[in-house]
Amino acid sequence: MMNQELFAEVVKEKIKDYLPERFQDFTVEMHTVNKVNMEKMGLTLRDPKAGPGSATPSIYIDDMYEHYKNSDDLVDIMTRVAKKFVDEYEKGKELSQNLDMDNMKDNVIMVLVNTEQNKELLETVPHREFEDLSIIYRWVVSKDENGIASTIVNNDLMKQQKLTEPELFQAAVVNTKEMMPAKVKPMSDIIKEMMMSDGMPEEVVEMMIGDIPDDQMMWVISNEQGINGAVNMIYEENLHIIAERLQDNLYILPSSIHETIAVPASMGTPEELAEMVHDANMNVVQLSERLSNQVYHYDKDARKLTIATDSQHKRLDGLVSEMPMVYEDKNKGR
């Protein structure tokens, strides 16, 4: 079986053999793509006759190689990849034709990512930092009953639209609340809804869950879509509602980029809670969806959210963060 490096070269060399005739003039390029929390090797199909902003579908070698390792059937993999290329190209072409570039500002939202884990990505996109996190912007290009399609706003797109980061932020603060409304619910209610959706009678669910005391209650902060909802923790009013209900300060646990969990400050120390977050990230949450290994504190009287821990686990992939090099001047004091 080929290793991933050789596999990538073979795919790049042979993929056009599996594509329809109309794609034979297209070029196939291999390049590194900065995704949230990780880098991926992408294979891109580019039409040399197309202008700027045209559809350029990418497929990730990492994902293809995983399928190849499981099946060891290169022909099947190449056939599947070629079909996906064609499907993505046609979908992207249709989307590009319907894009309203003039209304991008009205459809830009903000999301949170981890700063340490996304240094390379942040060099290419407008952003602003919040504690150990960064706010970045996504352009929602379509939203319907089938879901949401969005793309990260990079520096080139921002300049093309003649916008500044403060302008993006001002627009996104409003748009995010309107397009992706916040959803704040007790964890127990969410568990009840899941159990009942599986067909369990309501009375049985109520008996199993029971009433949870306020000082033991966990609250989930997300949005109606359940996608990139963690950003709602920086809307202070969402935290204030919970803190007033519990009559306590809060610790905020970043369970993923999609949601955070608020607990009463009396439930445990921030260090203990941070260990729980770290364990969940390393063992349950996919790398692409991890937000932070830290815990945040909300002061209900000051109405302020700050970072509560300084865990050594700065990175989300389990690797050790690079430490600055310090050189001692041997001549100092002579």
N, C-alpha and C positions, 0 to 999 in steps of 0.2 A: 504494500500500500504506500502511495506517495505521501511525503510530508507536506505540510501546508504551503511552504514556499514553492515547491515544485508544482503542487496542485494549482496554485494561483497562476503560474506561468503557462501551464497547459490550458487552463480555462481561457486566459487572455488570447492565446494563440489559436485556439480551435473554436471559440464560441460562434464566430461568423459562419462556420460550416453548418450550424444548426439554425441560423436565422433565415427568414424569407429573403427573396431576391432584392426587395426594395431597401434592405438594410446593408447591402454589401459595400456601399460607398461610405458607410459610417465608420468612424474610428473608435477603437476600444482602448480606453485609458485606465491605468491602475493608479490609484492615489490614496493617500491617507485622509480619512474624514474625521474631524473632531466632533464626536457625539457627546451628549451629556454623560459625564463621569468616565468616559473611555475614548480611545481611538480605535477606529475600525479601518480595515483595508477595503476600499470600494472599487468596484468595476463599473465604469461609466460608458454608456453608449452615446456618442456625440455625432450629430448631423453637421458636416462641414459647411453646408449651405444655409444653416439656420442662423438667425441673428441672436443678439443678446436677449436673455430671458426666455429662450426656447426650452422645451422639455429635454432634459438630459437625465434619463433614469439611471439610478445606481443600485447595484446589488452588492451585498457585503460578502466577501470571501469567507470570513469566519463562519457565517451561517451555512454557506454552501459546503464548506469543508466538514462541518459537523454531520450534515446529511450524507456526505460521501463516506465518512468513517463508519456510519451505521449501515450503509447499503453496499459499499464497495462496487457500485455500479456507475461508472463514469458516464456512459452513454445516457442512462436515465437522468442523471444529475444535469448533464448538458442540455438535454431536451427540456427539462423543467425550467432551467435558468433561461433558455432562449424564449420560452413561452412567457415567463415572467417579464423579461425585457420588453417584449412586444406589448404585453398588457399595460405595463407601467408607462411605456412611451405613449401609447394611445390615450391613456388616462391623463398624463401630464400635458399632452398636446391640447386636449379638450379644455383642461383647466386653464392653461396659458391663454387660450383664445377668449376665455370668459373673465379673465382677471380685470378688475377695475383698479388700476394703479392709483388713480386720483383719490380713492377712498381708503387707502391703506391706513392712514392715521386714525380713521374711524373704527378700524377693526384690529388694532394692535392691543394685545393684552400682556400682562407681565407674569412671569413664573420665577420660582426660586431654584437655584442650583448651589452646590457646594463650591466655595471659592478655591480651596486648596486642590480639590480634585479636578478642577476645570481651568487651570491656568492657561493652557494653550487655546482653548475655546474662547476664553474671555479676552484674549488678545485680538480677536477678530470680530467681536460683537460689542455694541454699546451696552453698558451695564452700570450699575451702582451697587456698592457693597453695603451689607447689613450684617453686623457682627461677623460670623465666619461664613456667611452666605452672600450670594450676589443675585440681584434682580436682573434678569435678561428679558427680552421682548420677543413675542411671537406674533406673526401676522396670521390671523384666521382668514384663510382664503375661501373656505366654504363651511357651512354649518347647516345640516339638515337632519332628518330622522335617521339617516344612516350613520351619523357621527360628525366629527369635526376634523377638517384638514387644516393644518397650520404649518408654517415654516419659521425658523428662527430669523430674526432681523439681524443681518450682519452689517458691518461698517459700510460696505459698498452700497447696500440697499438703502441705508439711512442717508448716505450722501446723495444717492440718486433721487431720493424723495425730498432733498434739501431740508432735512430735519436735524434737530440736535437731540442729544440724549435727554436733556430736561423736557423738551417738547414731547418726546416719546413717553417719558414718565408721567407727565401730566395727563396725556391722553389715556394711557394704560390704566392709571388709577381709576378713572371713571369707567372705561370700557370693560375692565375685568369684572367689576361689580355688576354691570348690566348684562354682559354676555355670558358670564360664568358665575351666576349668583351663589353666594356662600350657603353652605349647609352645615349647621351646628346641631349635633344631636348627642344624647347620652348613648354610650356604647351599648347599654342594655336594650335600648329601643332598636338599634340596628340589628342586634343578635335576634331579637324577637321577630323582626320583619323577615330575616333570613330563614328562621325556623318555620314561620308560617307560610312563606313562599314555597317551602319544600313539602307543604301539605299537612303540617302538624296543627291540630286544633288550637285555637287561641287560649282556651282555658287550661290546656296542658302546658302551653308555653308559659303562661302567667304563673302557673304553679312551679315550673322548673326554674324560672328566672327569679321570681319573687321581687320584693322591693329592696333596692340597694340604698343604704344610707348615703346621704349627700357626701359625707367625708370619705367615702370609699368609691365614689362615682367617677368614672372616666368619660370624658366628652371627646367626640370626634369632630374635628374642624376640617372641612373639605369644601366642595362645591356640588351643585346639582348633578354635574356630569361625572364626578368622581375622577377627573383627569387634571393633573397639575394644580390640585386644590390646596396644597400646603401654603401657597402664597397668602391665603386668607388669614394666617396667623399674624400678619403685619397690619391687618385692618384692626385697629385697637378695639373698636366697638364689639367685634366678635368675642374677644377675650373678656371684655367687661361684663357682657351678659352672663357668662359662665361664673366669673368671680363673684358677681352680685348674688347669683343663685346659691353658690356654695358659701358665701360670706368668708372667703379665704383668698389669699394670694394663690397663684397657680405656678406649676411647672409645666412647660410645654415640651412634649417628646416628639421629635421629628420622625414619625414612623415611615414616611416615604415622601417622594416629591408630590404625591397625590393627596396626602392628608397628614395632619398632626393630631396628637392626643394631648388634651389638657387634663391634669389631675390636681387635686387640692395640694397645696404646699406641705400640708401636714402628713401626706401619704408616705413620704420618705425623703432621704437626703438627695440632693442633685447628683452626687457621685454614684450612689446606688442606682438611681434611675438611668444615668448615663451608661452604666455597665449593661443594663437591660437593653437599652437602645443599640449599643454596640453588638451585643450577642444576637439580637434580632437581625441587624443588618448583615452580619457575617453568615448567618445560618438560614435566614428566611427570605429576606428581601433581595431581589435581583440587583446587581450592581447598577444597572441603568436607572433604577428607581430609588436609589439611596439618596438621602438628603444631607444628613449630618450625624456624627456620633456624639454631639454635644446636647445639652439640655438648656432650656431657656427659662427665665423667671419673669412672671408678670406681677407687678406691684399694683394692686387694685386701687390703692389710694393715690399713688403718683400717676397711675394709668400709663405705665411705662414697661416696655418689654426689653430685657437685656439678657445677655448670655450668662449662664449660671455656672458653667464648668469650663475647665481647660484640659480636657482629656488628651492624653498622649496620642490617641488615635485620630490624627488630623485627616488622614486619607481614608477613603471609603473602600479601597480595594485590598486592604490588609497590608499594603506596603508601608515602609517607614518613610515619613516626609524627609526631604533633604534638609539637612541642618546647615546653617551658614558657616563657612570656614573662618576660623579666627586664628590669626597668626601673631605670635608673640614677637615683639621687636627685641631681639637679643641685645641690641646696642643701647636700649633705653636705660637711662640712669648712669651711663658711663660718662 
